[in-house]
């Protein structure tokens, strides 16, 4: 038995625009969990054929605006069932070539 919590997943594979100096990932994510996910962030990594990192970046997604008990105000929360889109540009390090990528989603649970 798993304790109820947030669970944010990718909805399909990202669309990727390829450029010599960067790759731009875009797509959709959804909170399929039972509790709000806070500070939701999409992370993209680029690697060369020898698994050396050639690029890394992340973005916070646009979600519901929340004021937390600490008076921090954020618009990066996803309620259960809520879908958000993302556009994530990842620069390729100078002189390197990106051969493949990985994507990840990170979030916090503040409740």
N, C-alpha and C positions, 0 to 999 in steps of 0.2 A: 504494500500500500504506500502510495506516494502522498505526501502532504500537499494540499492545494497551494498553488503558487503561479507566478507568471511563467509563460513559455512562449518565446518569440521565435518564429520560424520564417524562412524565406518562402515566398509563394513562387515556385518555379526558379529557373536559372536566370541570372542577370543578363541583360542586354549589354554588350561590350562594344564601345567605340575604340578602335586601335589607332594610335598616333605614334610617331617615332619616339617622342619624349614622355608619353603618358598613356594610360588607359582609363576610360571613363565607364564605370559600372552604373547601371540603373536597373531598378526593379521595385518589387513590393515585398513588404514583410507584414506579418500578422501576429498579434498576441492570441494564441490558442489556449492559453492557460486560464485559470479561474480567478486570478488576482491581477491587479494593475502592475504593469512593468514600468519602472521609473528610470529616467536617464538612459533611454534606449539608443545604442550606438552601433553602427555598421562599420566593420573593419575589413579592409582589403590588403592582401599581401601579394607582391609579385616576386617570382623566383626565376633564376636562370636554369639551364639544364643540369647544373651541378648542385642545385638546391640552395645556392647563395641568394640571400634576399636582395632584390634589385629595386624594391619600392614598397612603401608602407604608408597608409593614411587611414583616417576614419572620419565619420561624421555623425552627429546626433540627428535623429530623425525628427520630423515635425509631427507632434502629437497633441494631446490635450494639455491645456494650461493648468498647472497645479501650483498652489501655494503650500509649501511644507511647513511643519511645526517650527522649523528654524527660520521662517520668513524668507527662505529661498523660493524664488518664483521661476518655474521652468515650463517650457512647452514641449517637453520630450517624453511625456508619459503616454503609454498605450493601455487603454482599458481592455478588458477581456473582449475578444472578437474584433477589436479595432484594427484597421489596416492602414498602413502608411507607405508612402513611396520614398525612394532615396535616389540621389545622384551623387556618386562618389568618384572624383578624379584622383588617380594615384600616379604620381610622377615616377618615371624610371630614372634611377641614378645615372649620372653622366657616364657615357661610354659603355653601358651595360645593356643587355638585351633580355627582355622578359619573355620567358617561354611558357609559364603557366602561372595560375593564381589560386589563392584560397580566400574564402570569405567567411566571416564570423559575425555573430551578433552578441553583444554584451548588454546587460541591464542590471539594475539594482531593484531590490524589494524593500521599500521603506516602511511598510505597514507592519 
